Amino acid sequence: MTPITIAELVVRGAQQLAAAGVDSPDFDTSSLLASTLNIELNKIPLVRNEPVTPTAERLFTQRLKRRMKREPLQYVLGEIEFYGLPFKCDKRAMVPRPETETLVAAARDAIRTLEVRPVIADLGTGTGIIAVALACALPNARVYATDVSAEALALARENVQRQGLAARVTLLPPGQYLEPLDSSGVAGEVEVVVANPPYVETAQLDQLQPEISQFEPRIALDGGGDGLDFYRHLLPQCSALPRLCLLVLEVGQGQAEAVASIIRRQFPSGQLQVIPDLAHIERVVLAII
């Protein structure tokens, strides 16, 4: 029996993913194949006529079926690149989005300008991408990472250890808002608060793509009736942080002004800036306190 080739699997996979309603069937199929064959994605066209072993074909088929059920590609692959770094990614936390790199870059630049030490609190760390990316970008930084989910914290710990940052990134016990900082006795150290919180309106959750609505943790997405619950609870608490000098918050589309208004009420003298992402959507609200 003649072995199936990479090209044949690409065609078969793309057809099946397209029929399942996946938005990017060709890219996803090639990504699954590259991962299965342990080669770089851009090498797929160069080896398209190469045969695939039965073992590799079975593994690819298993992964393809998961993607056909609309499980996020990143969960199927088990990994994602963010800020130029590899991260483990699975159902324990929300899939990191490219626009969150805007938050990391804004926080990095502001911290460098302020010339603080700094001690950073990453609230709702999820996979740990923000905490890890900032620790890598700011070698003098000390980061405390929190999350309400113990499972997400376990995943974040794996990513912190993967980058060799356990000495500078501390995962605190699970809890909401500033409670983990308070209970651990470190709230008084914090100079910078960063967060990519849940900001999807509750009524919109079931209208999202199946990859999100059926697979990602709802607790990481649901921002309440208008998507602003997290900000309303967090910002009054932040006003009690004695050393706070910088807030950097990711927001949903159309939410920037509302979040800025909440910040102004708590920090009337704060200097506010709204920063767009690469799609020109107002994505980050930054406040120098």
N, C-alpha and C positions, 0 to 999 in steps of 0.2 A: 504494500500500500504506500503510495507516494505521500510524503509528509506535506502538511499544509504550509504555505509560505506566509511570511509577515504581511505581504500585500493582500493576500486573501483574507487574513484575519482583520486587517484594517477595513476592508470593504464590508465584511460581514458585521463587524462590530458597529460601524457607523450606521449601517442600515437599521440594525436592531435598536440602537439608541435613538435614532431619529423617529422610529415608529413609537418609541416609548415617550416621546415628547421632550427629550433632552435638547437644550438650546444649542449646544456645541458638540454635536456627535463626533465629528472628525477629530477635534482636539482631544476630547475625552478618551476616545478609542486609542489614539496614539499615546496618550499619557499612560493609560492602563497597560498597554503593550510595553512601553519603555520601562515602566516599573517592574513588570513581570520578567522581562528579559535582562533587567539590570544594565540598561544602556541609556545614554542621554537621549532626550526627546528629539533633538535635532538630527540624530543619527538614523531615525526610523526610515526616512526616504532613501538613505544610502544603502540600507540592508534589506530593502523591501522584498528582494527575491530569495532571501535566505530562508531555509526551512525552519520550522518550529518543532521542538520536541513534544511528544504527547504529554509529558508532565507540565511543560510550560503552557501548552494549549488548554489543559484542564484548569490550571490556576487562572489564566486569563479569562476563561469562560465563567468561572466562579465570580471573579471580580466584575465582569461585564453584567452578570445577572443582578448583582447588588446595585450597580449603577442604573440598570433598567428599572429597578424599583424606586428610583429617584433618590437613593442615598447619596449624599454629597460626595463628589469626586474626592475631596480631601480626606474624608473618612475612609473611603475605600483604599486610597493610597496610603493612608496612615501618616501622612506628612504634608507640610506646607512650608513654602519659603516666605519669610516676612522680614523686611528691612535687611535683605541679603543674608539672612540666617535661616538654617533649617530648624523646624519645630515639629515635634510629634503632635498629631491632630486626630482626635477621635470624639466619639459621642459624649464624652464627659464635659465638653465645653463647646461653646459656639465656634463656628468656623471663623477664623480671623479674616477681616476684609482689608483689601488694599488701601481703602481710604483712611484706615487707622494709622497708616504711615504718616499721614498729614499731622495727626496728633503728636506722634513721636518726634517728628522733625520740629514742630512748633515748641514743644517742651524743651527739647535739646537746645535750640537756639536761645530761647528765653533764659534758661538756666545759665548758659554761658555768658549772656549779657549781664545778668544780675550778679554773677561771680559769687554765688552762694556755694556752700560745701558740696553737694546738697544732701539733705535727707528727704527722700521721696516716698510718698504713699501711693501705691497703685491700687485703686479700689475696684473690685470686681475683675480680678486679673485673668480669669478664664484659663487659657492655655499658657499664660505667663508672658505673652509676646511683648507687652509694653514694658514690664519690669525688666525683662532680659535685654530688650533693645536699648533702653535708656542706660542700663548698667554697662553695656558694651560701648555706647557712645560717650559716656561720661565716666572715665576710670576712677574718679574720686567720689562717685555717688554711692550712697547707701540707700537701699530700696527695701521698703516693707510692702509686701503684696498680700491682699485680702480677697476673700470671696465668700459668699454665703454657702457655696457648695463645697463639701469636703471632697467630692469626686474631682471637681475642677482643680482644687488645690493640689491633689495628688498628681494630676497631669502637669500642672505648672511646675511642681517640684522636679518631675522628670526632665522638663525642659531647662530648668535652672541648672540642674546637675550636668546635663548634656553640654552646656556651654561653660562649665567649670566656674559658676558664679555663686556657689553656695555660701561663700564667705561674705558676699556683699548683698545678696538678695535673700531676705528672710520671709518665709511663708508663715503668716500668723494663723491661729486657729480660726475656723469658720465663724462668720458673723456678718451682720449688716452694717452698712455705712461706717462710722468711726468706732463702733463697739470693739472690734478686734484690737485697734490701736489703744483704746482706753484700758481694756482688760489686760493687755500685755505691758502696760506702763510706758509706752513709747510715744503717745500722742504729743507730749511736750517737745519732742525732738523734731517733729515733722515741719519742714519748710515749704514743701511742694506737694500738692495733691493733683494727681492725674486720674482720669477715669473715662472708660468707654462703657457707660451704663446701659441698662435696658431702656430703650426709648421708642419702641413700637407701640402704637395705640392698641389696646386690647382688642378692639373690634376688627382691626386689620390683620391680626395674626393668622386667622384661618384663610385669608385671601392671598397670603404669600405663596411663593413657589413651594411645591411639595418638599423640595430639599430642605427648606427652612421650617415650614409648618409641621411636617411629619417627623423630622429627625433631630433638629437642633433643640437644646434644652429651652423650654418656654421661659423658665425663670431668668434666662440670660437675655430675653427679648422683650418681655412684657413690661412696658413702662406705665401701665395704667390707662385710664380713660382717655387722656390727651397725650400720653407718652412722657409726661413731665414729673411723675411721682418721685423718681430718684432724686432729681435736682431739688425738689421742694423739701425733702427730708434731709438731704446731705448738707446743703449750704448753710442753714442755721447752725448746724453742728460745727461746721468749719470755722465759724466766727469765734469759736472758743479755743481754737488752736493758737497758742501764744506766739509761735515762731513762723506762722504761715505767711509767705510772701508771694506765692504764685499758685494759681488755679488753672488747670488746662483740662477742658471737658469736651468730649466728642458729643455731637448733637445730631438729631435726625433732620431730614430735609424740611425746611420751613420752621424749625424750632429755635434758631439762633437768637432771635430778638426776645422771645419769651424767656429763655434761659439767662440772657444778659440782664433782663429786668429783675429776675430773682437775685442775681448776683449784686446788682446795684442796691437792692433793698438791704442786703446784709453788709455790703462793703461800699458805702456811698462814695468814698474817695478813691476807690479802685480804678485803675486804668484798664479799660476793656479793649479787646481786639477780636474781630471775627475773621476767621481764616478759611478760605475756600479750599476744597480738595481739587484733584486734577480734572474732575468733571464740572468744576466751577460751582459746586454746591457748597453753601456755607456749612462747614463741617465741624469747626473747632471754635469754641469760645475760650479765650485766654484772658485772665485777669491778673494784673500785678497789684498786689494788695499793699 
